[in-house]
């Protein structure tokens, strides 16, 4: 998986993100705002504190992190099979 090189907050609960493979653009996270742990974004300046965590996640705090793989899929529109060709087929159980 390609890693995140840069992330910054934009208006309307959007982030701009750039990955190591050159993919870059905005992702709308407004569907998360105000729900559960993401209520923290309603506090002044919290959403603007987005950063890269040491382990590569897009983070706002130690409690609020988003998986870079999921963000990459969202940004590029690729399927998990396109990005992870080694995925196996689900096993059917009797």
Secondary structure, DSSP 8 states (H G I E B T S, - for coil): ---EEEEEEETTTEEEEEETTS-EEEEE-TTTTTSGGGGGGGSTTTGGG-EE-TTS-EESSSS-EE-HHHHHHHHH---HHHH-TT--------
